[in-house]
């Protein structure tokens, strides 16, 4: 009987020691890593969006983009619009130019004079607007590539760093590359890495071109007539055969007009290598 009890205690001791050893081994193993559900994208589209660089734009920026596309392509067609629009976006995402579309289009000695003030023909609005919206959605002219420069097609320049990539809308588009083929300017971001975020509630007309006409016109003050003094009879006007109407002097208001544009082709030619 004692032998059986002793054997039972021994087996129980061995079993307890095994359980204790197993529990120690499990505790020493590292816990598996669990991905956070809050940071995991729900789908591929969300994953792609999270890696894009976001640029804000307003209704004013959209108008500036349309103006550059329209006037720089000589009112040509969608192909010309898209080519110029691609250059604007290449400059925006390169980091070497102003950080807004209007800042790029209005930059001095870069785009055609009068691009911010001239009138866009109403008949071009539909096609022009569609092209501008396509640019803002990420579409680009396939031939322009990384070009950030262009000049009127047909002009020739002696600079060896002008690497031509496309002709569209009456313009020749080129990249600046060295002898080794490397870009000499900061490379723009590809369209799939760019997200455009619209900010509503902004004015379309640039502030520097706001009208200068006063909101109120000064009211002319008539000359004073005879005034009665204390203790005297008021003066009596002499009768005339016919009443002569009096005319009040009106101060004219000058309305400023925009400065006339210079010759576009000459200016583009002088700046094409800059």
C-alpha positions in Angstrom: 0.0 0.0 0.0 2.8 2.3 0.9 4.6 1.4 -2.3 1.5 2.4 -4.3 1.2 5.7 -2.4 4.8 6.5 -3.0 4.5 5.7 -6.7 1.4 7.9 -7.0 3.2 10.8 -5.4 6.2 10.4 -7.7 3.9 10.4 -10.8 2.1 13.5 -9.5 5.4 15.2 -8.9 6.6 14.4 -12.4 3.4 15.6 -13.9 3.4 18.9 -12.0 7.0 19.6 -12.9 6.2 19.0 -16.6 3.3 21.5 -16.5 5.5 24.1 -14.7 8.2 23.7 -17.3 5.7 24.0 -20.2 4.3 27.2 -18.7 7.7 28.7 -18.3 8.6 27.9 -21.9 5.4 29.5 -23.2 5.9 32.7 -21.3 9.4 33.2 -22.7 8.2 33.2 -26.3 7.5 36.7 -27.8 3.9 37.6 -28.4 2.9 37.8 -32.1 2.7 41.3 -33.6 -0.9 42.4 -34.5 -1.4 45.1 -37.1 -3.4 48.1 -36.0 -6.8 48.3 -37.6 -6.7 52.1 -37.3 -3.7 52.4 -39.6 -4.4 49.7 -42.1 -6.0 50.9 -45.3 -9.4 49.6 -46.1 -8.7 49.1 -49.8 -6.1 49.7 -52.5 -7.5 53.1 -53.4 -7.2 54.4 -49.8 -3.6 53.0 -49.6 -2.7 54.8 -52.8 -4.3 58.1 -51.6 -2.3 58.0 -48.3 1.0 58.0 -50.2 0.2 61.1 -52.4 1.4 64.6 -51.9 -1.5 67.0 -51.5 -1.7 70.4 -53.1 -4.5 72.8 -52.3 -6.2 74.9 -55.0 -9.0 77.4 -55.1 -11.5 78.7 -57.8 -9.0 81.4 -58.5 -6.2 78.9 -59.1 -8.5 77.0 -61.5 -9.2 80.2 -63.4 -5.4 81.0 -63.6 -4.8 77.5 -64.9 -7.4 77.9 -67.6 -6.0 81.3 -68.6 -2.5 79.9 -69.0 -3.8 76.9 -71.1 -5.9 79.2 -73.3 -3.5 82.1 -74.1 -0.2 80.2 -74.2 -1.7 77.6 -76.6 -3.0 80.4 -78.9 -6.6 79.3 -78.3 -5.8 76.1 -80.2 -7.4 72.8 -79.0 -7.5 70.3 -76.2 -4.1 68.9 -77.1 -2.5 72.3 -76.8 -4.4 73.0 -73.6 -3.3 69.8 -71.9 0.4 70.4 -72.9 0.5 73.9 -71.3 -1.5 72.6 -68.3 1.1 69.8 -67.8 3.9 72.4 -67.7 2.0 74.3 -65.0 1.6 71.2 -62.9 5.2 70.1 -63.4 6.3 73.5 -62.1 3.9 73.3 -59.1 5.2 69.8 -58.0 8.9 70.5 -58.7 9.4 72.7 -55.7 11.4 75.2 -57.7 8.5 77.6 -58.4 5.7 79.2 -56.4 3.6 76.8 -54.4 0.2 77.9 -55.9 -1.1 77.7 -59.5 -1.8 81.4 -59.6 1.6 82.2 -58.2 3.2 80.2 -61.1 1.0 81.7 -63.9 1.4 85.2 -62.6 5.2 84.9 -62.1 7.0 87.7 -63.8 8.5 87.1 -67.2 7.4 83.4 -67.4 4.1 83.4 -69.2 2.6 85.6 -71.8 1.9 89.3 -70.9 -1.8 89.9 -70.2 -2.5 86.2 -69.3 -4.2 87.4 -66.1 -6.2 90.2 -67.6 -7.2 89.4 -71.2 -10.7 88.0 -72.0 -11.3 84.4 -72.7 -13.7 83.8 -75.7 -17.0 82.4 -74.4 -17.0 79.7 -77.2 -13.9 78.2 -75.8 -15.2 77.8 -72.2 -16.6 74.3 -72.4 -13.5 72.6 -73.9 -11.1 74.7 -71.9 -13.0 73.9 -68.6 -13.0 70.2 -69.3 -9.3 70.2 -70.0 -8.5 72.2 -66.9 -10.6 69.8 -64.7 -8.8 66.8 -66.3 -5.5 68.3 -65.3 -6.6 68.8 -61.8 -7.8 65.2 -61.6 -4.4 64.0 -62.6 -4.4 63.7 -66.4 -1.3 64.8 -68.2 -0.2 65.3 -71.8 1.7 62.1 -72.6 4.4 63.7 -74.6 5.3 66.6 -72.3 6.8 64.3 -69.7 9.0 66.3 -67.3 9.2 69.5 -69.4 8.8 72.8 -67.6 9.7 75.0 -70.6 8.3 75.8 -74.0 8.5 78.4 -76.8 6.7 79.1 -80.0 7.3 76.3 -82.5 9.7 77.2 -85.3 12.1 79.3 -83.2 15.7 78.1 -83.0 18.2 78.6 -80.1 21.9 77.6 -79.7 21.6 76.1 -76.3 22.6 72.4 -76.0 20.6 71.7 -72.8 17.2 72.1 -74.6 15.9 68.5 -74.9 12.7 68.7 -77.0 9.9 66.2 -76.1 6.7 67.4 -77.8 5.0 69.9 -80.1 1.4 70.9 -79.3 -0.7 74.0 -79.6 1.9 75.9 -81.7 4.6 75.4 -79.0 7.7 73.3 -78.7 8.1 71.8 -75.2 11.5 70.9 -73.8 13.3 69.7 -70.7 16.7 71.1 -69.6 19.2 68.2 -69.5 22.9 68.1 -69.3 25.4 66.2 -71.4 24.9 63.1 -69.1 21.2 63.2 -69.8 20.2 64.2 -66.2 17.6 66.9 -65.6 19.1 70.3 -64.7 15.9 71.2 -62.8 14.2 69.6 -59.8 12.1 66.7 -61.2 8.3 67.1 -60.9 6.2 64.6 -59.2 4.5 62.0 -61.4 0.7 62.5 -61.5 0.0 59.4 -59.6 1.8 60.8 -56.6 -0.2 64.1 -56.6 -3.6 64.8 -55.0 -5.3 68.1 -55.6 -7.5 69.3 -52.8 -10.2 71.9 -53.6 -10.8 74.8 -51.2 -14.2 76.4 -51.8 -15.3 79.9 -51.1 -12.4 81.8 -52.7 -12.7 84.7 -55.2 -12.0 84.0 -58.9 -10.5 87.5 -59.7 -6.9 87.9 -58.4 -6.6 90.6 -55.8 -4.0 92.6 -57.8 -6.4 93.0 -60.7 -9.4 94.1 -58.6 -11.3 97.1 -60.0 -10.2 100.5 -58.7 -13.5 102.2 -59.4 -14.8 103.8 -56.2 -18.0 102.4 -54.8 -19.6 105.8 -54.4 -19.4 108.8 -56.7 -18.9 112.2 -55.0 -22.1 114.3 -55.0 -21.5 117.8 -56.4 -22.3 120.6 -54.0 -24.0 123.7 -55.6 -22.5 127.2 -55.1 -24.2 129.0 -52.2 -26.8 131.6 -53.1 -27.6 134.9 -51.4 -28.1 134.4 -47.6 -30.2 136.7 -45.4 -28.4 138.3 -42.5 -29.9 139.1 -39.1 -32.0 142.4 -39.2 -32.1 142.7 -43.0 -34.6 141.8 -45.6 -33.8 138.8 -47.8 -32.6 139.7 -51.2 -35.1 139.5 -54.0 -34.0 138.1 -57.3 -34.8 140.3 -60.3 -37.6 138.9 -62.6 -36.5 137.6 -66.0 -38.4 136.8 -69.1 -37.7 133.1 -69.0 -36.3 130.8 -66.3 -32.8 129.8 -67.1 -32.0 126.3 -65.7 -28.9 126.0 -63.7 -26.3 123.3 -64.5 -24.3 121.8 -61.7 -20.7 120.8 -62.3 -20.1 117.1 -62.2 -16.7 115.7 -61.4 -15.8 113.0 -64.0 -14.7 109.6 -62.7 -11.7 108.0 -64.4 -12.0 104.2 -65.0 -8.5 102.5 -65.3 -7.9 100.2 -68.2 -5.3 97.4 -68.3 -2.0 98.1 -69.9 -1.7 96.8 -73.5 0.1 93.5 -74.0 3.5 93.3 -75.5 4.4 91.2 -78.5 4.1 87.6 -77.2 6.4 86.0 -79.7 9.3 88.3 -79.0 9.0 87.9 -75.3 8.8 84.1 -75.5 11.8 84.0 -77.7 13.9 86.1 -75.3 13.0 83.9 -72.4 12.9 80.5 -73.9 16.4 79.6 -72.6 15.9 81.1 -69.2 
